[in-house]
Amino acid sequence: MKTRGITEGAMFCALAVILALASFYVPFLVILIFFIPVPMVVLGKRHGLMVSIIASLAATIIIDLFLGPVNAISFGILLFFVGCSLGYAYHRNVGPIQKIIVGYLGFALVVIAVIISYQFLMGVSFTTFLFQTLEAITQDVLAMYQNTGVMDANQLLLMKESMDAQIITIKMIIPSAILLLPLIFGVVNVISCDAFLKRLGYTVKGIKPLKDWRMPKSLKYFLFVFLMGSFLISIFQVTAIPAIYITNIMSFVYLAYFVMGLSLIFDIMAYKKLTNKGLKVLVVFLALLFQFVVTMIGLADTYMEIRKIFRKESEAK
């Protein structure tokens, strides 16, 4: 191992430890936990898999000294499964899709390991604990409104029914949430690593800008089958298929259309030369607030190619 690799390994090891401690001790910095693998990714790109593994092991041992073995194992899983594997992918200079797959698998293993370790250490099912917590929060909120006299009995009853319905929906989408979270974290990590490595002067195969995303024809037809199937099941009130399957499958379908709707909005912004980053952040925030509208826009663009119509009309003027 070269001296430069040892030196940079120590530096990135220290950076990973700092991120871990900051995310653990500072509540509003907890989001940093998902960027802990980034130092190991950069290290793996520059010096290969072995250096990143040694640095990850050293970082895990140091975290153990500060936070104890349980937290050290959690952070160590992030460093090894995500950091080292993504670093190796960058070192091999694979394409963006392959990097996202590697990141997804890494974070999926992290989620599974966290759930299993929680159940093993606490002796309680993770989902059971989650549902009990949600129900306790519901009862606390209702008790607060009842004690303050803000709502009458009928309003409290309606609110309880609404919150119970929301809890049922949350229970149903747990499988899709477990599958989607690793994808989101994997994409965010790949984007972060691409940006960091580009600043260091590396040429990386980055993800295409969101405005350039297009849905493949095969996926269009595939999602359309699910869309029509869900419509027919709703119309004819088919009960043979459990609702949990329909809910989880359709959540992925709607997510795909939502992304396409956001892509269309960004494409129009680029065409109008609205490149302000603050405006883009605002657009994403508003899109999350009005998910249904953006999803319908994406659905229309997928099958009617609205962006082409918009450009033709703009060019005609």
C-alpha positions in Angstrom: 0.0 0.0 0.0 1.4 3.4 -1.0 2.1 6.1 1.6 -0.4 8.4 -0.2 -3.1 5.7 0.2 -2.4 5.4 3.9 -2.5 9.1 4.4 -5.7 9.6 2.5 -7.2 6.5 4.1 -6.6 8.1 7.6 -8.1 11.4 6.4 -11.3 9.9 5.0 -11.5 7.5 8.0 -11.5 10.6 10.3 -14.2 12.3 8.1 -16.5 9.3 8.3 -16.1 9.2 12.1 -16.9 12.9 12.3 -20.0 12.4 10.1 -21.1 9.5 12.3 -20.6 11.5 15.6 -22.4 14.6 14.2 -25.4 12.6 13.0 -25.6 10.8 16.4 -25.2 13.7 18.8 -26.8 16.6 16.8 -30.5 15.9 16.1 -30.9 18.2 13.1 -27.8 16.7 11.5 -29.2 13.1 11.5 -29.6 13.3 7.7 -25.8 13.1 7.6 -26.1 9.4 8.4 -26.9 8.7 4.8 -23.8 10.4 3.6 -21.4 8.5 5.8 -20.5 6.1 2.9 -19.3 9.0 0.7 -15.7 9.3 2.1 -15.2 5.5 1.5 -16.6 5.8 -2.0 -14.2 8.6 -2.9 -11.3 6.6 -1.2 -12.3 3.5 -3.1 -12.3 5.4 -6.4 -8.8 6.8 -5.8 -7.1 3.8 -4.2 -9.1 0.7 -4.8 -11.1 -1.7 -2.7 -8.5 -2.8 -0.1 -7.7 0.7 1.1 -11.4 1.5 1.6 -12.0 -1.7 3.5 -9.1 -1.0 5.9 -10.3 2.6 6.4 -13.8 1.4 7.0 -12.6 -1.1 9.6 -10.6 1.6 11.3 -13.5 4.0 11.3 -15.8 1.3 12.8 -13.3 0.6 15.6 -13.1 4.3 16.4 -16.9 4.7 16.4 -17.1 1.8 18.8 -14.9 3.7 21.3 -17.2 6.7 21.2 -20.7 5.2 20.7 -20.4 1.5 21.7 -20.6 -1.7 19.7 -24.3 -1.6 18.7 -23.9 1.8 17.0 -20.5 0.9 15.6 -22.0 -2.1 13.9 -24.8 0.0 12.4 -22.4 2.6 11.0 -19.9 -0.1 10.0 -22.6 -1.8 7.9 -23.1 1.5 6.1 -19.3 1.9 5.5 -18.7 -1.7 4.3 -21.9 -2.6 2.4 -22.5 0.8 0.8 -19.2 2.7 0.9 -16.8 0.0 -0.1 -19.1 -1.6 -2.7 -19.9 1.8 -4.3 -16.2 2.7 -4.2 -15.3 -0.4 -6.0 -18.0 0.4 -8.6 -16.5 3.8 -9.1 -13.0 2.4 -9.3 -14.2 0.1 -12.1 -15.8 3.2 -13.8 -19.1 1.5 -14.3 -22.2 3.3 -15.7 -24.8 5.2 -13.6 -27.4 2.4 -13.7 -24.9 -0.1 -12.3 -23.8 2.3 -9.6 -27.4 2.9 -8.5 -28.0 -0.9 -8.4 -24.9 -1.3 -6.2 -26.0 1.5 -4.0 -29.5 0.1 -3.8 -28.3 -3.4 -2.8 -26.0 -1.9 -0.2 -28.7 0.2 1.4 -31.2 -2.7 1.2 -28.8 -4.9 3.2 -28.4 -2.0 5.7 -32.2 -1.7 6.1 -32.6 -5.5 6.5 -29.7 -5.7 9.0 -31.1 -2.8 11.1 -34.6 -4.4 11.2 -33.2 -7.8 12.2 -30.7 -6.4 14.7 -33.5 -4.3 16.3 -35.8 -7.3 16.7 -32.9 -9.4 18.0 -31.7 -6.8 20.6 -35.1 -5.5 21.7 -37.1 -8.7 21.4 -40.0 -6.9 19.7 -41.0 -6.9 16.0 -39.9 -3.7 14.3 -43.3 -3.3 12.5 -45.2 -4.0 15.8 -43.2 -1.3 17.6 -43.8 1.1 14.7 -47.6 0.5 14.7 -47.7 0.8 18.5 -45.9 4.1 18.4 -48.3 5.4 15.7 -51.3 4.4 17.7 -49.8 6.0 20.9 -49.2 9.2 19.0 -52.8 9.2 17.8 -54.2 8.7 21.3 -51.9 11.5 22.6 -53.1 13.9 19.9 -56.8 13.1 20.5 -56.3 13.5 24.2 -54.7 16.9 23.7 -57.5 18.2 21.6 -60.1 16.8 24.0 -58.5 18.4 27.1 -58.1 21.8 25.4 -61.7 21.7 24.2 -60.7 22.8 20.7 -63.0 20.2 19.1 -66.4 18.8 20.0 -67.2 15.1 20.2 -68.3 14.8 16.6 -65.1 16.5 15.3 -62.9 14.3 17.6 -64.7 11.2 16.2 -64.1 12.3 12.6 -60.5 13.1 13.4 -60.0 9.6 15.0 -61.5 7.9 12.0 -59.2 9.9 9.7 -56.1 9.1 11.7 -57.1 5.4 11.9 -57.5 5.3 8.1 -54.0 6.9 7.7 -52.5 4.3 10.0 -54.1 1.5 8.0 -52.6 3.0 4.8 -49.2 3.3 6.4 -49.4 -0.4 7.4 -50.2 -1.3 3.8 -47.4 0.6 2.2 -44.7 -0.7 4.6 -43.4 -3.2 2.0 -43.1 -0.6 -0.8 -41.5 1.9 1.7 -38.8 -0.7 2.6 -38.1 -1.3 -1.1 -38.1 2.5 -2.0 -35.9 3.9 0.8 -32.7 2.0 -0.4 -33.4 3.3 -3.9 -33.7 6.9 -2.8 -30.7 6.7 -0.6 -28.7 5.0 -3.3 -29.5 7.6 -5.9 -28.7 10.5 -3.5 -25.4 8.9 -2.6 -24.5 8.4 -6.3 -25.4 12.0 -7.1 -23.3 13.2 -4.1 -20.3 11.1 -5.1 -20.5 12.2 -8.7 -20.5 15.8 -7.7 -17.6 15.4 -5.2 -15.4 13.4 -7.6 -16.1 15.9 -10.5 -14.8 18.7 -8.1 -11.7 16.6 -7.6 -11.1 16.5 -11.4 -12.3 13.0 -12.1 -14.4 12.1 -15.1 -17.4 10.0 -14.0 -20.3 8.6 -15.8 -23.0 10.6 -14.1 -26.8 10.3 -14.0 -28.6 12.3 -16.8 -30.2 15.5 -15.7 -33.8 14.9 -14.6 -35.1 17.0 -17.5 -33.7 14.5 -20.0 -35.3 11.5 -18.4 -37.7 9.6 -20.7 -39.8 6.5 -20.0 -38.8 3.5 -22.2 -41.6 2.3 -24.4 -41.6 -1.2 -22.8 -42.1 0.4 -19.4 -44.9 2.6 -20.7 -46.9 -0.4 -21.8 -46.0 -2.4 -18.7 -47.2 0.4 -16.3 -50.3 1.0 -18.5 -51.4 -2.7 -17.9 -51.2 -2.1 -14.1 -53.0 1.2 -14.4 -55.9 -0.4 -16.4 -55.9 -3.4 -14.1 -56.2 -1.2 -11.0 -59.0 0.7 -12.7 -61.0 -2.5 -13.6 -60.5 -3.9 -10.1 -61.9 -0.7 -8.6 -64.8 -0.6 -11.1 -65.9 -4.2 -10.6 -64.9 -4.3 -6.9 -62.8 -7.4 -7.2 -62.0 -8.7 -3.7 -60.0 -11.8 -4.7 -56.8 -9.8 -4.8 -55.7 -8.5 -1.4 -55.7 -4.7 -1.1 -52.1 -4.7 0.2 -50.8 -6.0 -3.1 -52.7 -3.5 -5.2 -51.7 -0.6 -2.9 -47.9 -1.5 -3.0 -47.8 -2.1 -6.8 -49.7 1.1 -7.6 -47.4 3.1 -5.3 -44.5 2.2 -7.7 -46.6 3.0 -10.7 -47.6 6.4 -9.4 -44.0 7.1 -8.4 -42.9 6.5 -12.0 -45.5 8.9 -13.3 -44.6 11.5 -10.6 -40.9 11.4 -11.7 -42.0 11.8 -15.3 -44.1 14.8 -14.3 -41.2 16.4 -12.5 -39.0 15.7 -15.5 -41.5 17.5 -17.7 -41.5 20.5 -15.4 -37.7 20.7 -15.3 -37.6 20.3 -19.1 -39.9 23.3 -19.6 -37.9 25.3 -17.1 -34.7 24.5 -19.0 -36.4 25.5 -22.3 -37.5 28.8 -20.7 -33.9 29.1 -19.3 -35.0 29.1 -15.7 -31.8 27.7 -14.2 -31.9 29.2 -10.7 -31.1 26.5 -8.2 -33.3 28.1 -5.5 -36.2 28.0 -8.0 -35.6 24.3 -8.7 -35.6 23.5 -5.0 -38.9 25.4 -4.6 -40.4 23.5 -7.6 -39.5 20.1 -6.0 -41.0 21.2 -2.7 -44.2 22.3 -4.4 -44.3 19.1 -6.4 -44.2 17.0 -3.2 -47.1 19.1 -1.8 -49.1 18.6 -5.0 -48.1 15.0 -5.8 -51.4 14.1 -7.4 -51.2 17.0 -9.9 -47.6 16.3 -10.8 -48.4 12.5 -11.2 -51.3 13.3 -13.6 -49.0 15.6 -15.6 -46.5 12.8 -15.8 -49.2 10.4 -16.9 -50.3 12.7 -19.6 -46.8 13.4 -20.8 -46.0 9.6 -20.9 -48.7 8.8 -23.4 -49.3 12.2 -25.1 -45.8 13.5 -25.2 -46.7 17.0 -23.9 -43.2 18.3 -24.0 -43.0 17.8 -27.7 -46.3 19.6 -28.2 -45.1 22.4 -26.0 -41.9 22.8 -27.9 -43.6 22.8 -31.3 -46.1 25.4 -30.2 -43.4 27.6 -28.7 -41.3 27.3 -31.8 -44.3 28.2 -34.0 -44.8 31.5 -32.1 
